[in-house]
Amino acid sequence: MIRKTDANHKEIMTNCRKIKGLSVFSTHTLGKGFPDIVIGYKGLNYLVEIKDGDKPPSARKLTPDEVTFHALWKGQITICHNIEEVLQLLDIKK
């Protein structure tokens, strides 16, 4: 099964890779509701579900697998629509 990414996935990944001290890995192919990317920054890991902010809210809803994963995961998961929200999550001033 080919797993699709949101239109802004590549842009967010590219911008994350430009930030010194940050590592990012695309995990969208794992499936079963696992978030789209994992970010490492200042010794912490961040799970990030990417949703396309240009789509209407109804098209940005979590899939059933994502809803289940988010509900059962005991750690942090954040939904981000753009690089600005990623920077805010990481408390990086631009």
PDB file of N, CA, C and O in Angstrom:
ATOM      1  N   MET A   1       0.838  -1.186   0.000  1.00  0.00           N
ATOM      2  CA  MET A   1       0.000   0.000   0.000  1.00  0.00           C
ATOM      3  C   MET A   1       0.880   1.245   0.000  1.00  0.00           C
ATOM      4  O   MET A   1       1.784   1.373   0.826  1.00  0.00           O
ATOM      5  N   ILE A   2       0.618   2.145  -0.911  1.00  0.00           N
ATOM      6  CA  ILE A   2       1.362   3.395  -0.976  1.00  0.00           C
ATOM      7  C   ILE A   2       0.728   4.383  -0.010  1.00  0.00           C
ATOM      8  O   ILE A   2      -0.475   4.637  -0.068  1.00  0.00           O
ATOM      9  N   ARG A   3       1.533   4.930   0.868  1.00  0.00           N
ATOM     10  CA  ARG A   3       1.031   5.893   1.849  1.00  0.00           C
ATOM     11  C   ARG A   3       1.288   7.295   1.327  1.00  0.00           C
ATOM     12  O   ARG A   3       2.411   7.639   0.958  1.00  0.00           O
ATOM     13  N   LYS A   4       0.240   8.095   1.300  1.00  0.00           N
ATOM     14  CA  LYS A   4       0.338   9.457   0.794  1.00  0.00           C
ATOM     15  C   LYS A   4       0.750  10.409   1.906  1.00  0.00           C
ATOM     16  O   LYS A   4       0.494  10.163   3.085  1.00  0.00           O
ATOM     17  N   THR A   5       1.390  11.494   1.510  1.00  0.00           N
ATOM     18  CA  THR A   5       1.722  12.556   2.454  1.00  0.00           C
ATOM     19  C   THR A   5       0.893  13.783   2.108  1.00  0.00           C
ATOM     20  O   THR A   5       0.427  13.938   0.980  1.00  0.00           O
ATOM     21  N   ASP A   6       0.717  14.647   3.094  1.00  0.00           N
ATOM     22  CA  ASP A   6       0.044  15.910   2.824  1.00  0.00           C
ATOM     23  C   ASP A   6       0.947  16.765   1.935  1.00  0.00           C
ATOM     24  O   ASP A   6       2.160  16.560   1.893  1.00  0.00           O
ATOM     25  N   ALA A   7       0.354  17.714   1.234  1.00  0.00           N
ATOM     26  CA  ALA A   7       1.081  18.546   0.272  1.00  0.00           C
ATOM     27  C   ALA A   7       2.219  19.319   0.922  1.00  0.00           C
ATOM     28  O   ALA A   7       3.202  19.633   0.251  1.00  0.00           O
ATOM     29  N   ASN A   8       2.115  19.631   2.199  1.00  0.00           N
ATOM     30  CA  ASN A   8       3.130  20.424   2.889  1.00  0.00           C
ATOM     31  C   ASN A   8       4.184  19.569   3.603  1.00  0.00           C
ATOM     32  O   ASN A   8       5.086  20.112   4.242  1.00  0.00           O
ATOM     33  N   HIS A   9       4.081  18.259   3.502  1.00  0.00           N
ATOM     34  CA  HIS A   9       5.022  17.350   4.178  1.00  0.00           C
ATOM     35  C   HIS A   9       6.474  17.634   3.765  1.00  0.00           C
ATOM     36  O   HIS A   9       7.343  17.813   4.618  1.00  0.00           O
ATOM     37  N   LYS A  10       6.722  17.673   2.478  1.00  0.00           N
ATOM     38  CA  LYS A  10       8.088  17.886   1.970  1.00  0.00           C
ATOM     39  C   LYS A  10       8.620  19.252   2.389  1.00  0.00           C
ATOM     40  O   LYS A  10       9.784  19.378   2.772  1.00  0.00           O
ATOM     41  N   GLU A  11       7.765  20.281   2.317  1.00  0.00           N
ATOM     42  CA  GLU A  11       8.181  21.632   2.701  1.00  0.00           C
ATOM     43  C   GLU A  11       8.580  21.685   4.183  1.00  0.00           C
ATOM     44  O   GLU A  11       9.593  22.290   4.534  1.00  0.00           O
ATOM     45  N   ILE A  12       7.795  21.062   5.032  1.00  0.00           N
ATOM     46  CA  ILE A  12       8.118  21.046   6.464  1.00  0.00           C
ATOM     47  C   ILE A  12       9.415  20.278   6.706  1.00  0.00           C
ATOM     48  O   ILE A  12      10.266  20.721   7.477  1.00  0.00           O
ATOM     49  N   MET A  13       9.565  19.133   6.052  1.00  0.00           N
ATOM     50  CA  MET A  13      10.804  18.352   6.195  1.00  0.00           C
ATOM     51  C   MET A  13      12.016  19.170   5.741  1.00  0.00           C
ATOM     52  O   MET A  13      13.032  19.212   6.436  1.00  0.00           O
ATOM     53  N   THR A  14      11.912  19.812   4.590  1.00  0.00           N
ATOM     54  CA  THR A  14      13.020  20.608   4.048  1.00  0.00           C
ATOM     55  C   THR A  14      13.403  21.729   4.996  1.00  0.00           C
ATOM     56  O   THR A  14      14.587  21.955   5.245  1.00  0.00           O
ATOM     57  N   ASN A  15      12.407  22.434   5.529  1.00  0.00           N
ATOM     58  CA  ASN A  15      12.688  23.537   6.451  1.00  0.00           C
ATOM     59  C   ASN A  15      13.252  23.040   7.780  1.00  0.00           C
ATOM     60  O   ASN A  15      14.107  23.701   8.370  1.00  0.00           O
ATOM     61  N   CYS A  16      12.794  21.908   8.251  1.00  0.00           N
ATOM     62  CA  CYS A  16      13.349  21.336   9.490  1.00  0.00           C
ATOM     63  C   CYS A  16      14.825  20.992   9.313  1.00  0.00           C
ATOM     64  O   CYS A  16      15.631  21.209  10.217  1.00  0.00           O
ATOM     65  N   ARG A  17      15.171  20.462   8.161  1.00  0.00           N
ATOM     66  CA  ARG A  17      16.562  20.065   7.911  1.00  0.00           C
ATOM     67  C   ARG A  17      17.510  21.257   7.841  1.00  0.00           C
ATOM     68  O   ARG A  17      18.724  21.084   7.950  1.00  0.00           O
ATOM     69  N   LYS A  18      16.981  22.453   7.663  1.00  0.00           N
ATOM     70  CA  LYS A  18      17.800  23.662   7.623  1.00  0.00           C
ATOM     71  C   LYS A  18      18.134  24.198   9.020  1.00  0.00           C
ATOM     72  O   LYS A  18      18.977  25.084   9.157  1.00  0.00           O
ATOM     73  N   ILE A  19      17.487  23.672  10.038  1.00  0.00           N
ATOM     74  CA  ILE A  19      17.661  24.180  11.393  1.00  0.00           C
ATOM     75  C   ILE A  19      18.803  23.434  12.083  1.00  0.00           C
ATOM     76  O   ILE A  19      18.756  22.216  12.252  1.00  0.00           O
ATOM     77  N   LYS A  20      19.810  24.178  12.469  1.00  0.00           N
ATOM     78  CA  LYS A  20      20.978  23.596  13.123  1.00  0.00           C
ATOM     79  C   LYS A  20      20.560  22.971  14.458  1.00  0.00           C
ATOM     80  O   LYS A  20      19.798  23.560  15.225  1.00  0.00           O
ATOM     81  N   GLY A  21      21.070  21.782  14.712  1.00  0.00           N
ATOM     82  CA  GLY A  21      20.798  21.106  15.969  1.00  0.00           C
ATOM     83  C   GLY A  21      19.511  20.307  15.988  1.00  0.00           C
ATOM     84  O   GLY A  21      19.131  19.767  17.027  1.00  0.00           O
ATOM     85  N   LEU A  22      18.839  20.225  14.854  1.00  0.00           N
ATOM     86  CA  LEU A  22      17.570  19.517  14.766  1.00  0.00           C
ATOM     87  C   LEU A  22      17.724  18.353  13.795  1.00  0.00           C
ATOM     88  O   LEU A  22      18.323  18.499  12.729  1.00  0.00           O
ATOM     89  N   SER A  23      17.184  17.205  14.166  1.00  0.00           N
ATOM     90  CA  SER A  23      17.138  16.086  13.228  1.00  0.00           C
ATOM     91  C   SER A  23      15.672  15.742  12.988  1.00  0.00           C
ATOM     92  O   SER A  23      14.829  15.896  13.872  1.00  0.00           O
ATOM     93  N   VAL A  24      15.390  15.278  11.787  1.00  0.00           N
ATOM     94  CA  VAL A  24      14.005  14.965  11.426  1.00  0.00           C
ATOM     95  C   VAL A  24      13.996  13.707  10.571  1.00  0.00           C
ATOM     96  O   VAL A  24      14.858  13.514   9.714  1.00  0.00           O
ATOM     97  N   PHE A  25      13.010  12.858  10.818  1.00  0.00           N
ATOM     98  CA  PHE A  25      12.894  11.612  10.068  1.00  0.00           C
ATOM     99  C   PHE A  25      11.431  11.410   9.691  1.00  0.00           C
ATOM    100  O   PHE A  25      10.545  11.515  10.539  1.00  0.00           O
ATOM    101  N   SER A  26      11.186  11.125   8.433  1.00  0.00           N
ATOM    102  CA  SER A  26       9.833  10.892   7.954  1.00  0.00           C
ATOM    103  C   SER A  26       9.399   9.473   8.304  1.00  0.00           C
ATOM    104  O   SER A  26      10.068   8.503   7.946  1.00  0.00           O
ATOM    105  N   THR A  27       8.286   9.361   8.998  1.00  0.00           N
ATOM    106  CA  THR A  27       7.774   8.062   9.447  1.00  0.00           C
ATOM    107  C   THR A  27       6.390   7.764   8.871  1.00  0.00           C
ATOM    108  O   THR A  27       5.702   6.858   9.341  1.00  0.00           O
ATOM    109  N   HIS A  28       5.988   8.520   7.862  1.00  0.00           N
ATOM    110  CA  HIS A  28       4.631   8.384   7.326  1.00  0.00           C
ATOM    111  C   HIS A  28       4.341   6.995   6.758  1.00  0.00           C
ATOM    112  O   HIS A  28       3.181   6.595   6.668  1.00  0.00           O
ATOM    113  N   THR A  29       5.380   6.263   6.378  1.00  0.00           N
ATOM    114  CA  THR A  29       5.159   4.942   5.787  1.00  0.00           C
ATOM    115  C   THR A  29       4.898   3.852   6.826  1.00  0.00           C
ATOM    116  O   THR A  29       4.540   2.731   6.464  1.00  0.00           O
ATOM    117  N   LEU A  30       5.072   4.165   8.104  1.00  0.00           N
ATOM    118  CA  LEU A  30       4.846   3.153   9.141  1.00  0.00           C
ATOM    119  C   LEU A  30       3.377   2.737   9.222  1.00  0.00           C
ATOM    120  O   LEU A  30       3.066   1.583   9.519  1.00  0.00           O
ATOM    121  N   GLY A  31       2.499   3.664   8.959  1.00  0.00           N
ATOM    122  CA  GLY A  31       1.078   3.347   8.983  1.00  0.00           C
ATOM    123  C   GLY A  31       0.550   3.123  10.391  1.00  0.00           C
ATOM    124  O   GLY A  31       1.215   3.461  11.370  1.00  0.00           O
ATOM    125  N   LYS A  32      -0.635   2.560  10.492  1.00  0.00           N
ATOM    126  CA  LYS A  32      -1.316   2.267  11.756  1.00  0.00           C
ATOM    127  C   LYS A  32      -1.473   3.502  12.633  1.00  0.00           C
ATOM    128  O   LYS A  32      -1.524   3.394  13.858  1.00  0.00           O
ATOM    129  N   GLY A  33      -1.549   4.679  12.005  1.00  0.00           N
ATOM    130  CA  GLY A  33      -1.785   5.903  12.747  1.00  0.00           C
ATOM    131  C   GLY A  33      -0.559   6.572  13.314  1.00  0.00           C
ATOM    132  O   GLY A  33      -0.669   7.615  13.958  1.00  0.00           O
ATOM    133  N   PHE A  34       0.636   5.984  13.084  1.00  0.00           N
ATOM    134  CA  PHE A  34       1.854   6.595  13.618  1.00  0.00           C
ATOM    135  C   PHE A  34       2.047   7.956  12.952  1.00  0.00           C
ATOM    136  O   PHE A  34       1.828   8.091  11.748  1.00  0.00           O
ATOM    137  N   PRO A  35       2.460   8.977  13.733  1.00  0.00           N
ATOM    138  CA  PRO A  35       2.635  10.326  13.174  1.00  0.00           C
ATOM    139  C   PRO A  35       3.602  10.372  11.988  1.00  0.00           C
ATOM    140  O   PRO A  35       4.408   9.464  11.783  1.00  0.00           O
ATOM    141  N   ASP A  36       3.500  11.446  11.223  1.00  0.00           N
ATOM    142  CA  ASP A  36       4.227  11.580   9.955  1.00  0.00           C
ATOM    143  C   ASP A  36       5.724  11.778  10.094  1.00  0.00           C
ATOM    144  O   ASP A  36       6.495  11.263   9.284  1.00  0.00           O
ATOM    145  N   ILE A  37       6.149  12.522  11.120  1.00  0.00           N
ATOM    146  CA  ILE A  37       7.587  12.766  11.300  1.00  0.00           C
ATOM    147  C   ILE A  37       7.961  12.685  12.773  1.00  0.00           C
ATOM    148  O   ILE A  37       7.135  12.897  13.661  1.00  0.00           O
ATOM    149  N   VAL A  38       9.226  12.374  13.002  1.00  0.00           N
ATOM    150  CA  VAL A  38       9.809  12.424  14.338  1.00  0.00           C
ATOM    151  C   VAL A  38      10.941  13.440  14.287  1.00  0.00           C
ATOM    152  O   VAL A  38      11.811  13.386  13.417  1.00  0.00           O
ATOM    153  N   ILE A  39      10.909  14.363  15.236  1.00  0.00           N
ATOM    154  CA  ILE A  39      11.929  15.406  15.316  1.00  0.00           C
ATOM    155  C   ILE A  39      12.728  15.205  16.592  1.00  0.00           C
ATOM    156  O   ILE A  39      12.162  14.972  17.660  1.00  0.00           O
ATOM    157  N   GLY A  40      14.044  15.295  16.475  1.00  0.00           N
ATOM    158  CA  GLY A  40      14.917  15.292  17.642  1.00  0.00           C
ATOM    159  C   GLY A  40      15.503  16.678  17.820  1.00  0.00           C
ATOM    160  O   GLY A  40      16.053  17.253  16.881  1.00  0.00           O
ATOM    161  N   TYR A  41      15.382  17.221  19.043  1.00  0.00           N
ATOM    162  CA  TYR A  41      15.894  18.571  19.290  1.00  0.00           C
ATOM    163  C   TYR A  41      16.195  18.727  20.772  1.00  0.00           C
ATOM    164  O   TYR A  41      15.340  18.485  21.624  1.00  0.00           O
ATOM    165  N   LYS A  42      17.412  19.132  21.061  1.00  0.00           N
ATOM    166  CA  LYS A  42      17.864  19.369  22.436  1.00  0.00           C
ATOM    167  C   LYS A  42      17.608  18.167  23.338  1.00  0.00           C
ATOM    168  O   LYS A  42      17.171  18.313  24.479  1.00  0.00           O
ATOM    169  N   GLY A  43      17.888  16.975  22.807  1.00  0.00           N
ATOM    170  CA  GLY A  43      17.783  15.753  23.590  1.00  0.00           C
ATOM    171  C   GLY A  43      16.373  15.207  23.747  1.00  0.00           C
ATOM    172  O   GLY A  43      16.171  14.225  24.460  1.00  0.00           O
ATOM    173  N   LEU A  44      15.405  15.817  23.101  1.00  0.00           N
ATOM    174  CA  LEU A  44      14.018  15.347  23.185  1.00  0.00           C
ATOM    175  C   LEU A  44      13.521  14.912  21.815  1.00  0.00           C
ATOM    176  O   LEU A  44      14.020  15.365  20.784  1.00  0.00           O
ATOM    177  N   ASN A  45      12.541  14.036  21.818  1.00  0.00           N
ATOM    178  CA  ASN A  45      11.908  13.577  20.587  1.00  0.00           C
ATOM    179  C   ASN A  45      10.488  14.112  20.523  1.00  0.00           C
ATOM    180  O   ASN A  45       9.783  14.151  21.531  1.00  0.00           O
ATOM    181  N   TYR A  46      10.079  14.518  19.349  1.00  0.00           N
ATOM    182  CA  TYR A  46       8.749  15.066  19.131  1.00  0.00           C
ATOM    183  C   TYR A  46       8.074  14.297  18.006  1.00  0.00           C
ATOM    184  O   TYR A  46       8.623  14.185  16.910  1.00  0.00           O
ATOM    185  N   LEU A  47       6.886  13.768  18.274  1.00  0.00           N
ATOM    186  CA  LEU A  47       6.088  13.121  17.240  1.00  0.00           C
ATOM    187  C   LEU A  47       5.164  14.174  16.657  1.00  0.00           C
ATOM    188  O   LEU A  47       4.441  14.854  17.386  1.00  0.00           O
ATOM    189  N   VAL A  48       5.193  14.303  15.337  1.00  0.00           N
ATOM    190  CA  VAL A  48       4.418  15.353  14.679  1.00  0.00           C
ATOM    191  C   VAL A  48       3.548  14.754  13.579  1.00  0.00           C
ATOM    192  O   VAL A  48       4.034  14.094  12.661  1.00  0.00           O
ATOM    193  N   GLU A  49       2.274  14.999  13.699  1.00  0.00           N
ATOM    194  CA  GLU A  49       1.319  14.637  12.653  1.00  0.00           C
ATOM    195  C   GLU A  49       1.139  15.874  11.773  1.00  0.00           C
ATOM    196  O   GLU A  49       0.739  16.931  12.261  1.00  0.00           O
ATOM    197  N   ILE A  50       1.430  15.747  10.498  1.00  0.00           N
ATOM    198  CA  ILE A  50       1.316  16.874   9.576  1.00  0.00           C
ATOM    199  C   ILE A  50      -0.054  16.854   8.914  1.00  0.00           C
ATOM    200  O   ILE A  50      -0.487  15.842   8.363  1.00  0.00           O
ATOM    201  N   LYS A  51      -0.714  17.985   8.982  1.00  0.00           N
ATOM    202  CA  LYS A  51      -1.975  18.187   8.270  1.00  0.00           C
ATOM    203  C   LYS A  51      -1.823  19.439   7.413  1.00  0.00           C
ATOM    204  O   LYS A  51      -1.139  20.387   7.798  1.00  0.00           O
ATOM    205  N   ASP A  52      -2.455  19.432   6.269  1.00  0.00           N
ATOM    206  CA  ASP A  52      -2.345  20.536   5.311  1.00  0.00           C
ATOM    207  C   ASP A  52      -3.298  21.658   5.699  1.00  0.00           C
ATOM    208  O   ASP A  52      -4.515  21.514   5.584  1.00  0.00           O
ATOM    209  N   GLY A  53      -2.746  22.770   6.157  1.00  0.00           N
ATOM    210  CA  GLY A  53      -3.538  23.913   6.586  1.00  0.00           C
ATOM    211  C   GLY A  53      -4.282  24.606   5.466  1.00  0.00           C
ATOM    212  O   GLY A  53      -5.174  25.414   5.727  1.00  0.00           O
ATOM    213  N   ASP A  54      -3.934  24.308   4.217  1.00  0.00           N
ATOM    214  CA  ASP A  54      -4.635  24.907   3.081  1.00  0.00           C
ATOM    215  C   ASP A  54      -5.947  24.185   2.766  1.00  0.00           C
ATOM    216  O   ASP A  54      -6.773  24.691   2.007  1.00  0.00           O
ATOM    217  N   LYS A  55      -6.131  23.008   3.350  1.00  0.00           N
ATOM    218  CA  LYS A  55      -7.366  22.261   3.114  1.00  0.00           C
ATOM    219  C   LYS A  55      -8.435  22.715   4.109  1.00  0.00           C
ATOM    220  O   LYS A  55      -8.105  23.236   5.175  1.00  0.00           O
ATOM    221  N   PRO A  56      -9.693  22.525   3.777  1.00  0.00           N
ATOM    222  CA  PRO A  56     -10.750  22.868   4.727  1.00  0.00           C
ATOM    223  C   PRO A  56     -10.656  21.976   5.966  1.00  0.00           C
ATOM    224  O   PRO A  56     -10.131  20.866   5.886  1.00  0.00           O
ATOM    225  N   PRO A  57     -11.155  22.447   7.104  1.00  0.00           N
ATOM    226  CA  PRO A  57     -11.060  21.660   8.345  1.00  0.00           C
ATOM    227  C   PRO A  57     -11.559  20.216   8.203  1.00  0.00           C
ATOM    228  O   PRO A  57     -10.998  19.309   8.819  1.00  0.00           O
ATOM    229  N   SER A  58     -12.581  20.000   7.418  1.00  0.00           N
ATOM    230  CA  SER A  58     -13.107  18.638   7.257  1.00  0.00           C
ATOM    231  C   SER A  58     -12.091  17.707   6.589  1.00  0.00           C
ATOM    232  O   SER A  58     -12.127  16.496   6.803  1.00  0.00           O
ATOM    233  N   ALA A  59     -11.192  18.265   5.788  1.00  0.00           N
ATOM    234  CA  ALA A  59     -10.174  17.464   5.098  1.00  0.00           C
ATOM    235  C   ALA A  59      -8.903  17.319   5.924  1.00  0.00           C
ATOM    236  O   ALA A  59      -7.966  16.635   5.509  1.00  0.00           O
ATOM    237  N   ARG A  60      -8.866  17.960   7.093  1.00  0.00           N
ATOM    238  CA  ARG A  60      -7.692  17.888   7.975  1.00  0.00           C
ATOM    239  C   ARG A  60      -7.920  16.956   9.164  1.00  0.00           C
ATOM    240  O   ARG A  60      -7.070  16.849  10.048  1.00  0.00           O
ATOM    241  N   LYS A  61      -9.048  16.297   9.181  1.00  0.00           N
ATOM    242  CA  LYS A  61      -9.362  15.414  10.307  1.00  0.00           C
ATOM    243  C   LYS A  61      -8.391  14.240  10.350  1.00  0.00           C
ATOM    244  O   LYS A  61      -7.856  13.807   9.329  1.00  0.00           O
ATOM    245  N   LEU A  62      -8.183  13.745  11.560  1.00  0.00           N
ATOM    246  CA  LEU A  62      -7.370  12.549  11.726  1.00  0.00           C
ATOM    247  C   LEU A  62      -8.101  11.348  11.130  1.00  0.00           C
ATOM    248  O   LEU A  62      -9.329  11.267  11.170  1.00  0.00           O
ATOM    249  N   THR A  63      -7.325  10.422  10.579  1.00  0.00           N
ATOM    250  CA  THR A  63      -7.907   9.169  10.098  1.00  0.00           C
ATOM    251  C   THR A  63      -8.308   8.332  11.312  1.00  0.00           C
ATOM    252  O   THR A  63      -7.854   8.610  12.422  1.00  0.00           O
ATOM    253  N   PRO A  64      -9.144   7.319  11.124  1.00  0.00           N
ATOM    254  CA  PRO A  64      -9.489   6.453  12.260  1.00  0.00           C
ATOM    255  C   PRO A  64      -8.259   5.847  12.942  1.00  0.00           C
ATOM    256  O   PRO A  64      -8.217   5.769  14.170  1.00  0.00           O
ATOM    257  N   ASP A  65      -7.257   5.417  12.166  1.00  0.00           N
ATOM    258  CA  ASP A  65      -6.027   4.877  12.751  1.00  0.00           C
ATOM    259  C   ASP A  65      -5.280   5.933  13.557  1.00  0.00           C
ATOM    260  O   ASP A  65      -4.733   5.634  14.618  1.00  0.00           O
ATOM    261  N   GLU A  66      -5.255   7.175  13.054  1.00  0.00           N
ATOM    262  CA  GLU A  66      -4.582   8.257  13.775  1.00  0.00           C
ATOM    263  C   GLU A  66      -5.303   8.570  15.078  1.00  0.00           C
ATOM    264  O   GLU A  66      -4.659   8.793  16.103  1.00  0.00           O
ATOM    265  N   VAL A  67      -6.619   8.589  15.049  1.00  0.00           N
ATOM    266  CA  VAL A  67      -7.398   8.837  16.267  1.00  0.00           C
ATOM    267  C   VAL A  67      -7.063   7.788  17.319  1.00  0.00           C
ATOM    268  O   VAL A  67      -6.827   8.123  18.480  1.00  0.00           O
ATOM    269  N   THR A  68      -7.041   6.533  16.924  1.00  0.00           N
ATOM    270  CA  THR A  68      -6.729   5.449  17.857  1.00  0.00           C
ATOM    271  C   THR A  68      -5.312   5.579  18.399  1.00  0.00           C
ATOM    272  O   THR A  68      -5.093   5.472  19.606  1.00  0.00           O
ATOM    273  N   PHE A  69      -4.349   5.811  17.510  1.00  0.00           N
ATOM    274  CA  PHE A  69      -2.957   5.931  17.951  1.00  0.00           C
ATOM    275  C   PHE A  69      -2.808   7.084  18.937  1.00  0.00           C
ATOM    276  O   PHE A  69      -2.190   6.919  19.989  1.00  0.00           O
ATOM    277  N   HIS A  70      -3.361   8.240  18.612  1.00  0.00           N
ATOM    278  CA  HIS A  70      -3.269   9.416  19.487  1.00  0.00           C
ATOM    279  C   HIS A  70      -3.894   9.129  20.843  1.00  0.00           C
ATOM    280  O   HIS A  70      -3.366   9.554  21.871  1.00  0.00           O
ATOM    281  N   ALA A  71      -4.999   8.420  20.856  1.00  0.00           N
ATOM    282  CA  ALA A  71      -5.695   8.120  22.109  1.00  0.00           C
ATOM    283  C   ALA A  71      -4.903   7.153  22.987  1.00  0.00           C
ATOM    284  O   ALA A  71      -4.940   7.258  24.213  1.00  0.00           O
ATOM    285  N   LEU A  72      -4.196   6.226  22.377  1.00  0.00           N
ATOM    286  CA  LEU A  72      -3.487   5.197  23.143  1.00  0.00           C
ATOM    287  C   LEU A  72      -2.046   5.569  23.491  1.00  0.00           C
ATOM    288  O   LEU A  72      -1.478   5.015  24.432  1.00  0.00           O
ATOM    289  N   TRP A  73      -1.450   6.494  22.748  1.00  0.00           N
ATOM    290  CA  TRP A  73      -0.045   6.859  22.964  1.00  0.00           C
ATOM    291  C   TRP A  73       0.100   7.620  24.274  1.00  0.00           C
ATOM    292  O   TRP A  73      -0.652   8.560  24.534  1.00  0.00           O
ATOM    293  N   LYS A  74       1.051   7.226  25.092  1.00  0.00           N
ATOM    294  CA  LYS A  74       1.244   7.822  26.420  1.00  0.00           C
ATOM    295  C   LYS A  74       2.222   8.993  26.404  1.00  0.00           C
ATOM    296  O   LYS A  74       2.460   9.618  27.438  1.00  0.00           O
ATOM    297  N   GLY A  75       2.779   9.288  25.253  1.00  0.00           N
ATOM    298  CA  GLY A  75       3.717  10.398  25.134  1.00  0.00           C
ATOM    299  C   GLY A  75       3.135  11.547  24.338  1.00  0.00           C
ATOM    300  O   GLY A  75       1.925  11.632  24.124  1.00  0.00           O
ATOM    301  N   GLN A  76       4.013  12.423  23.910  1.00  0.00           N
ATOM    302  CA  GLN A  76       3.647  13.653  23.207  1.00  0.00           C
ATOM    303  C   GLN A  76       3.379  13.375  21.737  1.00  0.00           C
ATOM    304  O   GLN A  76       4.115  12.620  21.101  1.00  0.00           O
ATOM    305  N   ILE A  77       2.337  13.976  21.199  1.00  0.00           N
ATOM    306  CA  ILE A  77       2.061  14.043  19.754  1.00  0.00           C
ATOM    307  C   ILE A  77       1.473  15.422  19.501  1.00  0.00           C
ATOM    308  O   ILE A  77       0.607  15.881  20.246  1.00  0.00           O
ATOM    309  N   THR A  78       1.945  16.080  18.449  1.00  0.00           N
ATOM    310  CA  THR A  78       1.423  17.399  18.104  1.00  0.00           C
ATOM    311  C   THR A  78       1.034  17.405  16.630  1.00  0.00           C
ATOM    312  O   THR A  78       1.738  16.851  15.786  1.00  0.00           O
ATOM    313  N   ILE A  79      -0.093  18.038  16.335  1.00  0.00           N
ATOM    314  CA  ILE A  79      -0.510  18.225  14.946  1.00  0.00           C
ATOM    315  C   ILE A  79       0.006  19.589  14.502  1.00  0.00           C
ATOM    316  O   ILE A  79      -0.257  20.602  15.150  1.00  0.00           O
ATOM    317  N   CYS A  80       0.742  19.609  13.392  1.00  0.00           N
ATOM    318  CA  CYS A  80       1.273  20.859  12.848  1.00  0.00           C
ATOM    319  C   CYS A  80       0.811  21.008  11.395  1.00  0.00           C
ATOM    320  O   CYS A  80       0.753  20.042  10.635  1.00  0.00           O
ATOM    321  N   HIS A  81       0.490  22.244  11.042  1.00  0.00           N
ATOM    322  CA  HIS A  81       0.018  22.551   9.700  1.00  0.00           C
ATOM    323  C   HIS A  81       1.069  23.266   8.851  1.00  0.00           C
ATOM    324  O   HIS A  81       0.912  23.385   7.636  1.00  0.00           O
ATOM    325  N   ASN A  82       2.148  23.745   9.494  1.00  0.00           N
ATOM    326  CA  ASN A  82       3.177  24.505   8.773  1.00  0.00           C
ATOM    327  C   ASN A  82       4.448  24.556   9.621  1.00  0.00           C
ATOM    328  O   ASN A  82       4.459  24.114  10.770  1.00  0.00           O
ATOM    329  N   ILE A  83       5.510  25.095   9.044  1.00  0.00           N
ATOM    330  CA  ILE A  83       6.794  25.157   9.747  1.00  0.00           C
ATOM    331  C   ILE A  83       6.716  26.086  10.948  1.00  0.00           C
ATOM    332  O   ILE A  83       7.416  25.870  11.938  1.00  0.00           O
ATOM    333  N   GLU A  84       5.886  27.108  10.883  1.00  0.00           N
ATOM    334  CA  GLU A  84       5.758  28.030  12.022  1.00  0.00           C
ATOM    335  C   GLU A  84       5.251  27.297  13.257  1.00  0.00           C
ATOM    336  O   GLU A  84       5.710  27.564  14.367  1.00  0.00           O
ATOM    337  N   GLU A  85       4.305  26.373  13.074  1.00  0.00           N
ATOM    338  CA  GLU A  85       3.804  25.594  14.202  1.00  0.00           C
ATOM    339  C   GLU A  85       4.856  24.633  14.732  1.00  0.00           C
ATOM    340  O   GLU A  85       4.906  24.377  15.935  1.00  0.00           O
ATOM    341  N   VAL A  86       5.699  24.095  13.854  1.00  0.00           N
ATOM    342  CA  VAL A  86       6.807  23.256  14.299  1.00  0.00           C
ATOM    343  C   VAL A  86       7.782  24.068  15.135  1.00  0.00           C
ATOM    344  O   VAL A  86       8.226  23.616  16.190  1.00  0.00           O
ATOM    345  N   LEU A  87       8.118  25.272  14.665  1.00  0.00           N
ATOM    346  CA  LEU A  87       9.025  26.145  15.408  1.00  0.00           C
ATOM    347  C   LEU A  87       8.445  26.491  16.770  1.00  0.00           C
ATOM    348  O   LEU A  87       9.170  26.529  17.764  1.00  0.00           O
ATOM    349  N   GLN A  88       7.148  26.743  16.820  1.00  0.00           N
ATOM    350  CA  GLN A  88       6.483  27.053  18.089  1.00  0.00           C
ATOM    351  C   GLN A  88       6.554  25.842  19.025  1.00  0.00           C
ATOM    352  O   GLN A  88       6.828  26.001  20.214  1.00  0.00           O
ATOM    353  N   LEU A  89       6.314  24.653  18.511  1.00  0.00           N
ATOM    354  CA  LEU A  89       6.411  23.426  19.296  1.00  0.00           C
ATOM    355  C   LEU A  89       7.787  23.295  19.931  1.00  0.00           C
ATOM    356  O   LEU A  89       7.909  22.941  21.104  1.00  0.00           O
ATOM    357  N   LEU A  90       8.819  23.583  19.151  1.00  0.00           N
ATOM    358  CA  LEU A  90      10.199  23.431  19.606  1.00  0.00           C
ATOM    359  C   LEU A  90      10.709  24.662  20.358  1.00  0.00           C
ATOM    360  O   LEU A  90      11.839  24.667  20.846  1.00  0.00           O
ATOM    361  N   ASP A  91       9.888  25.694  20.452  1.00  0.00           N
ATOM    362  CA  ASP A  91      10.244  26.974  21.098  1.00  0.00           C
ATOM    363  C   ASP A  91      11.480  27.589  20.443  1.00  0.00           C
ATOM    364  O   ASP A  91      12.413  28.034  21.112  1.00  0.00           O
ATOM    365  N   ILE A  92      11.451  27.596  19.108  1.00  0.00           N
ATOM    366  CA  ILE A  92      12.521  28.216  18.319  1.00  0.00           C
ATOM    367  C   ILE A  92      12.001  29.532  17.790  1.00  0.00           C
ATOM    368  O   ILE A  92      10.977  29.579  17.109  1.00  0.00           O
ATOM    369  N   LYS A  93      12.709  30.600  18.104  1.00  0.00           N
ATOM    370  CA  LYS A  93      12.325  31.928  17.613  1.00  0.00           C
ATOM    371  C   LYS A  93      12.907  32.114  16.227  1.00  0.00           C
ATOM    372  O   LYS A  93      14.076  31.807  15.995  1.00  0.00           O
ATOM    373  N   LYS A  94      12.112  32.607  15.319  1.00  0.00           N
ATOM    374  CA  LYS A  94      12.602  32.818  13.950  1.00  0.00           C
ATOM    375  C   LYS A  94      12.963  34.259  13.711  1.00  0.00           C
ATOM    376  O   LYS A  94      13.393  34.614  12.613  1.00  0.00           O
TER     377      LYS A  94
END
